[in-house]
Amino acid sequence: MDYTAFLTPSIGAVGLLALVVLMIFRGSLIPKSTIDARIADKDAQIEMWRAAYEKSQEALDLKDQQIDALLEAARTTTNVVAAVSEAASRNSGRSRRALAPSEE
C-alpha cells in the first residue's frame, strides 16, 4: 500500500495519527528495538549453525581418517591371505621343506 498518497496537508494531526496506527497494524512501521532484537536473534542463529557446520566438518575429517586406517588394515589382510594361499599352493601336500628355497 502506498502511504505517500495520504501525506497531504488536508489530513491533519488526527489523520496522521490514524495513518501511523494503520502502518503499525499492517507491519509497515516496526519499532527499532524489535528490529534490533530480530537481528540479534538471526546473528545468534547464524553463529549456532556455523559452529554446527564446523563440528560436522571435524567429524567428517575424523571419519575419513578412520576409513583410511581401515583400508590400510584391509590391504594388509588381503596381502597376508594371498601370501598364505600362494604358500599353500606351492606346498601342495609336501613337507615344510618344499616351502624353503632350494639350495642348488
N, C-alpha and C positions, 0 to 999 in steps of 0.2 A: 504494500500500500504506500502510495506517495503522500507523505505528510507535508511536503512543501506547499501543496495546494491550499492547505489550511492556514498557512502563515501569512495572513493578510491583516492589516490594521483593524479590520472590522470585527474580529472575533473577541477581542478584549481579554481581560485577565481571567475571567471565568472560562472562556473558550480555550485559552492557553492551558489552564489547569486541567480541563477536561481532556485536551489533546495529550498532555503528559501522562495522565492516568490511563488513557486508552493505549498509549505506546507501551506503558509498563505491563498492562494486561496482555497485550499481544506479543510481548517479548522483544520488542524493538528497542526498548530502553532498559538496560541492565545496570545495576549499581556496580561501581568499580570493585568493591570488596567481594562481590560474587564472582566477578571475572578473575580477580586475583586468586580466590580460593580454587576455582576450577583449573586455572593454570598451574597452581601448586600441586593439585591432585594429579594432573596429567604428567607433570615433571616427576612426581614420585612413582607413577606407573611406569614411565619410561625407564627410570633407574632400576626398578624392580625387574622389568623384562630384560634389560641389558645385563644385569647380574645373573639372571637365569640363563641367558644365552651363553655368557662366558663360562658358567658352570657346566652347561651342556657340552660346550666345546672341549673343556678339560676332560669330561667323561668320555667323549669320543676319542680323544688322543690316547687316554689310558686304554680304552678298548682296542685301538689299533696296535698299541704296544703289546698287549696280551695276545692278540691274534698272531702277530709276528713271532712271538715266542712259541706259541703252539704250532705254528707252521714249521719252525725250525726243528722242534721235537718230532713232528710227524715226518719230516725229511730224514732225520737221523734214524727213526724207527724203520722207515721204508728201506733205507740203505742196509741196515742190520739184517732185516728179514731177507732181502735179496742176497746178501752175502751168505747167510746161513743156507738158503735154498741152493745157491751155487755150490757151496761146500758139500752139501748133502748129495747133489747130483754127481759131483766129482768122485765122491767116495763110493757110491752105488753098491753098498753092501760089503765093501772090503774093510780091512782093518784100518786103524788110525795111521798106519804108515803110508797109506795111499794119499793122505792129505799133505804129508810132508813133502817138500821139494826133493826131487831125486838128486842123488849125489854123484851123478855121472860125469 
